[in-house]
């Protein structure tokens, strides 16, 4: 699974960015729950989800800073 670039994420609408952030936070919660109950097989999904979440949060904060100034 190739990670999306920042350029690709900047082309998303504000609603799409917010929706994906919520989805990734939910996914991370479920991954933590699966890990705690020893049902998680693919531990690399943590890193992928965290990286994509960080990219989306960066894009969201850039947009907030650009509208505030």
Secondary structure, 3 states (H helix, E strand, C coil): CCCCCHHHHHCCCHHHHHHHHHHHHHHHHHHHHHHHCCCCCCCHHHHHHHHHHHHHHHHHHHHHHHHHC
